[in-house]
Amino acid sequence: IVHVQTDVVPGIDHLVLRVIARRYPVVITAHDPVPLEGGEAALVDQARRWKAADAVIIHGHEPLAMVESRAGRTPVFVVPVDLMLGGPSVPREEARRRLGLPDGPIALLLGLLRSYKGLALLSEAWPKVAAAVPGARLLLVGDSYESPELTALERVDGVEVRRGFIPEEELDVWAAAADVLVLAYLRGSHSGVLHRGLAAGTPVLASPALSEEVKRTGAGRVIPMTPDLWADGLKEVLSGNTMPIP
């Protein structure tokens, strides 16, 4: 079996998969069946890949009907992510020491810094958090994809962007150093960062796009996509209150 989890040859991927499928069964895991970027054009391209495969795996039930409608005769299976994607937990004080972070409330957006992760919403929400929680900081850590939304968020008081690739061994340390992980995704049904939070014992605040995974894992709390509600949620957890988890 050939198990494909990303593009093999972008642009002509469906043709390459058809050639491979003549000799071996091909299974595609579509981690984000609703494209995070690229809109309808990207979805059309994904659908061609699904049709060329023998089976498609997705991680949540919400996009199932959409994938089935576009995958033709290819069967689609929902297989939730059930393996721990992080390493052994590191105490928060030790994690901050390793990273050179001072004490104080920290919210963290970890991983690729892209607009679909709710950067515009956070630009509106964070000033209210900073005004209410002394010393609170929002850290954005990872490879950056420059955008007007990232530029605007970086200019907000209390926000710090640390650009650059994060080695695998540091991901769990960053996740452990934060008081809360921020997953305000506009799109998507799965987040590897959420599972890093589970491994580190760090709660997440997430958008409704990730609600199925949040509820299944008990990783944290889902917040509707309005700046005021996000500000309230961040203020609550960064003030040292126990985060209510439905």
Salt bridges, closest charged atoms under 4 A:
ASP7 OD1 - ARG49 NE 3.36
ASP13 OD2 - ARG49 NE 2.46
GLU37 OE1 - ARG114 NH2 2.55
GLU40 OE2 - ARG70 NH2 3.17
ASP45 OD1 - ARG48 NH2 3.10
GLU94 OE2 - ARG97 NH2 2.73
GLU94 OE2 - ARG98 NE 3.02
GLU146 OE2 - ARG163 NE 2.84
GLU154 OE1 - ARG163 NH2 2.82
GLU160 OE1 - ARG137 NH1 3.71
GLU160 OE2 - ARG162 NE 2.74
GLU168 OE2 - ARG196 NH2 2.64
ASP172 OD1 - ARG196 NH1 3.02
ASP179 OD1 - ARG92 NH1 3.36
ASP179 OD2 - ARG96 NH2 2.89
GLU212 OE2 - HIS61 ND1 3.11
GLU213 OE2 - HIS190 ND1 2.84
GLU213 OE2 - HIS195 NE2 3.11
GLU213 OE2 - ARG216 NH2 3.73
ASP228 OD1 - LYS128 NZ 2.15
ASP232 OD1 - LYS235 NZ 3.55
GLU236 OE1 - ARG221 NH1 3.00
